[in-house]
Amino acid sequence: MKLKYDVVIVGSGIAGPIVARNVAKEGFKVLMIDKKAEIGTPKRCGEGISIGAFKKYDIPYDKRFINREIYGAAIYSPSGYKLEVKHNHVAGVILERKIFDKMLAYYAAKAGADIMAKTEAIGLIREDGKIKGIKARHEGNSLEIYADVIVAADGIESRVARWAGINSFLPPHELDSAYEYEMIIENIPDPDLIHLYFGNEIAPRGYVWVFPKDEDRANVGVGIAGDNPRTAKYYLDKWIKENNIKGVKILEVNVGGVPVGGFLRELVKDNVVVVGDAARQVNPIHGGGMAEAMEAGTIASRYITKALEDENLELLKGYTEEWWSKDGARLMRVLKIRKISEKLSDDELDAAVQALSGADAESLISGDYKKVFKALIKNPKVLLKPKLLKLLTEAI
Ligand SMILES: Cc1cc2nc3c(=O)[nH]c(=O)nc-3n(C[C@H](O)[C@H](O)[C@H](O)COP(=O)(O)OP(=O)(O)OC[C@H]3O[C@@H](n4cnc5c(N)ncnc54)[C@H](O)[C@@H]3O)c2cc1C
């Protein structure tokens, strides 16, 4: 079967539906496909997002996917020193992503986009040397979806960008391995906060997270450097055992890769546009990618709409330029700081957590790393190695 659209989007996670909704809203013919039989399921996510994302990206604050409201965070050093910030207003939420992703697709459909679940992109249609669309498989049938613009929103395992000739190779060092249980946990220290545990023995280069979904149910996960000889599961099980976590009953297991660096240079090739995890647009310090996928999807939508309105696909390239000049530049600074902070010893992490204030924790959570590291450098309690101090001073 042959279909014809202005835009075909591969992937209905976070980035895909944002683009689908925004471009369909402008009156263009949009189709979004996903290989999942049920959009949103299975999920691979801790499901934490800051409250600001809803307003910024025009997403309804719908109780159907707000699992729990969160008022702040507690950060724990290797020896157990704690840094806490708790507000009297909601700072973030733990989503139910299986519903959230489906609802994002629903909003895109309400804006006019067509959606096809259980439809897998298997290649590109090329004619006379030009990319003309996507070949897909749906319920055992072959589909040819012709479109002026093709959006690769197909996540960490993206193949669409590679098919288009974009170098999307991700070295293992730029990837974090994540392992997470959604589980019953009786002793959540404070279920109104997210809890983050740092330490070189706890999670090399990463952290253990406890994101409460209930008083006694949470996403408990770990992210570690992808080239670590041990598995993320090893570190998570060790943490659960060593911390005497009570009443563990595992409801769900999530395993996944998180791109933490190596952002794609080339976000557009001919008429193919790459967004979200497919473009490695993830915060390299905390590994959160939902807000970044929304941001990239929002920028890409503007250029896709303009290119279609002006019938000039060259305009798509503006997305690469705009993303790199703002978000890319910001994330490159974050990456630089991450590369330095991963060299901190457990003693230095202990000293840092002891030295920082609740306000610093707030800056840390909101991504203002510069402020935090400035405070650290100035603090006489934190004696960093001279080389580390020099690198940090240069980075900020
Ligand atoms: C364990 C774990 C915990 C995480 N926790 C958080 C967190 O708490 N907060 C946060 O902000 N981020 C978190 N992230 C990262 C976040 O999940 C991603 O950054 C985010 O989902 C990226 O959105 P996306 O739309 O780019 O890709 P995805 O959400 O991965 O969506 C891609 C979609 O493309 C579809 N697809 C792929 N290939 C094809 C194909 N060939 N044909 C059709 N469909 C296809 C997939 O089925 C999928 O639905 C976590 C990641 C992991 C692995």
The ligand as an ORCA input file, in Angstrom:
! r2SCAN-3c Opt
* xyz 0 1
  C      16.188      3.493     32.629
  C      15.971      4.886     32.102
  C      15.512      5.880     32.955
  C      15.271      7.171     32.467
  N      14.751      8.108     33.310
  C      14.464      9.343     32.858
  C      13.847     10.292     33.700
  O      13.508     10.027     34.861
  N      13.591     11.541     33.197
  C      13.899     11.884     31.910
  O      13.659     13.033     31.509
  N      14.480     10.978     31.091
  C      14.750      9.718     31.512
  N      15.299      8.796     30.653
  C      15.535      9.183     29.259
  C      14.219      9.301     28.473
  O      13.473      8.110     28.641
  C      14.487      9.545     26.983
  O      15.432     10.588     26.871
  C      13.224      9.937     26.228
  O      12.288      8.888     26.222
  C      13.582     10.309     24.778
  O      12.422     10.477     24.012
  P      12.441     10.152     22.457
  O      11.118     10.546     21.936
  O      13.641     10.736     21.829
  O      12.654      8.579     22.355
  P      11.777      7.389     22.941
  O      10.940      7.833     24.063
  O      12.711      6.269     23.151
  O      10.799      7.011     21.727
  C      11.264      6.402     20.548
  C      10.113      5.621     19.937
  O      10.514      5.179     18.638
  C       9.963      3.904     18.411
  N      10.750      3.252     17.345
  C      12.068      2.935     17.377
  N      12.438      2.392     16.197
  C      11.334      2.371     15.405
  C      11.073      1.924     14.076
  N      12.038      1.408     13.302
  N       9.820      2.050     13.588
  C       8.812      2.562     14.356
  N       9.000      2.986     15.625
  C      10.238      2.913     16.142
  C      10.062      3.209     19.766
  O       9.122      2.138     19.857
  C       9.752      4.357     20.725
  O       8.376      4.410     21.080
  C      15.556      7.490     31.105
  C      16.051      6.490     30.258
  C      16.258      5.205     30.740
  C      16.749      4.150     29.784
*
